[in-house]
Amino acid sequence: MKKRILSFLVLLSGITGFAQNTSYWQQHVDYTMDVTMDVKSYQYTGTQKLVYTNNSPDAIDKVYYHLFFNAFQPGSEMDIRLQTIADPDGRMTENGKSRIASLSPDEIGFLKIATLTQNGKPLEFKEEGTILIVKLAETIPAGGTATFDMTFTGQVPLQIRRAGRNNKEGVALSMAQWYPKLAEYDFEGWHADPYIAREFQGVWGDFDVKLTIDKDYTVGASGYLQNPQEIGHGYEAADSKIKKQKGKTLTWHFKAPNVHDFTWAADPEYVHDTLQVPNGPMLHFLYKDKKEIAENWKKLQPKTAEMMEFYNKNVGEYPYDQYSVIQGGDGGMEYAMLTLITGERKFGSLVGVTAHELAHSWFQHILASNESKHEWMDEGFTTFISTLCENEIMNENKENPLENSYKSYYYLVNSGKEQPQTTHADRYAENMPYSIAAYSKGSIFLSQLGYIIGQDKLMETLHKYYEDFKFKHPIPNDIKRTAEKISNMELDWYLTDWTQTTNTIDYAVKEVASEGEKTKITLERIGQMPMPIDVLVVYEDGTQETFYASLRMMHGEKENPYPNLKRTILPNWAWAYPTYDFTIDKPLSSIKAVVIDPSQLMADVDPENSFWQKN
């Protein structure tokens, strides 16, 4: 491998703005729920009032609800997929076998609907796995509203994936995907995807939730606690008295405005710490009262405040007044205003998982692309910004912080198992290609975009994208169009080749030859994916200069990424031509090395042919 000659640099700058789109619409939901949890049986009962506003131009005669907990039953789609996929998730297996398959009736998860009405009229409904299909009594016209009243019961499964009871670290309740959740309806239609262990899409709205639970349990949840002086548990105002409640339970009342999910966790051994971010939200930390993890969780708290400030600066302002980091779940998973993470980790790992899950607040819970269809827009962009964040706050000072993303991507290419990023998340043949496509190749989409349009323009694009599309469920074309407007380049080719194909990038220095007192350099495009090309020439006397050939179909040029070096702008390179040559007005004897892409931000699958060095 060639030695890096120029360092990776990200210029953290940005702009703000708002784009009007009069044709855009999205649905709206308002949930009011009252739930009682039995901490001995792990069963709960609930009522749900849902006011649904149909902002679409279509009349709606049916709706769908997600019943996620039904996935945790023997014979479910999640169970069968776990048994048949070549590389099952190790968290969900034991001795190579599906943990779901062996669940007993009192260990499974379920959501059962007892009654459901629309505007007071009983409704016909049918349960199909994790989806409830509801035939409406009255069509909801475009612009109309309907009120659905439901009673339901649930059972919390053993902790297997994301949600559940009694996880491996002893957390009693990790309550994600726990309630009947209305499916998303957008310009593409309904998104009533079965739950097969991938992630989620939701409708924004306001949640008003009351949770009644044993008073010894401390709860962390989406939203803002409305009755802290009745609850205590570290939520009360400083130096204030708690109003003691009679009985063995407490009713926690939370309101969560403008979110597309509501999650909570509870345990009788939680420690609850808080930290106010200057000019930002209140941070809550809930973790088990174990002395062996206490030091790391205390050290995590100021680092989380640094993360929040980093993302506010480099993506955009966090719009809520609180965020909670809660020990629970089975690894790390983002939810509205909180994350569930396993907490018995080394400090670096604890910081890393928190940085990643917190960054999801911007990309999944504020922007909220459809992760079933465009998982790389969330996981990849989150990986990109959280990796840069860790590099800064942990003083890692890596030349290319995203080096591991590139290594993973090259591994995927060489495996022969890559599928296009347009593959539905549930339809990847194996977990490995899904994970690398989503996280690693998704993060490279941004870092490589920086190579194409310039690092300053990349960060401007990220800011503009966030400002224009927060709370709007953006699609891939939206990030591309934002980048085009910022850079004044055409980038459809980039979105197409990188996300919709498995075309690879492979550019080579084919020949460096003498032409009298001049030198002719011939480059070759071997891979099918086109790219603009930066070439660094290093001379025997130690001087350097760069040459830049933009891609013809870009119809634009980036600014010089190396302002301290002389740059020569060459004629553009049309993709259809497999070779390209240019001449340097210096003899071959004066040239020490020729390097394609000294930044190494272009994901060239064969870097060995990307440079020439004098023997």
Buried (B, 14 or more C-beta within 10 A) or exposed (E): EBEBBBEBBBBBBBEEEEBEEEEEBBBBBBBBBBBBBBBEEBBBBBBBBBBBBBBBEBEBEBBBBBBBBBBBBBEBBBBBBBBEBEEBBEBBBEEEEBBBBEBEEEBBBBBBBEEBBBBEEEBEBEBEBBBBBBEBBEEBEEEBBBEBBBBBEBBBBBBBBBBBBBBEBEBBBBBBBBBBBBBBBBEEEBBBBBBBBBBBBBBBBBBBBBBBBBBBBBBBBBBBBBBBEBBBBBBBEEEEEEEEBEEEBBBBBBBBBBBBBBBBBBBBBBBBBBBEBEEBBBBBBBBBEBEEBBEBBEEBBEBBBBBBBBBBEBBBBBBBEBBBBBBBBBBBBBBBBBBBBBBBBEBEBBBBBBBBBBBBBBBBBBBBBBBBBBBBBBBBBBBBBBBBBBBBBBEEEBEBBBBBBBEBBBBBBEEEBBBEBBBEBBEBEBBBBBBBBBBBBBBBBBBBBBBBBBBBBBBBBBBBBBBBBBBBBBBBEBBBBBBBBBBEBBBEBBBBBBBEBBBBBBBBBBBBEEEEEEBBBBBBBBBEBBBBBBBBBBBEEEEBBBBBBBBBBBEBBBEBBBEEBEBBEBEBBEBEEEEBEBEBEBEBEBBBBBBBBBBBBBBBBBBEBBBBEEE
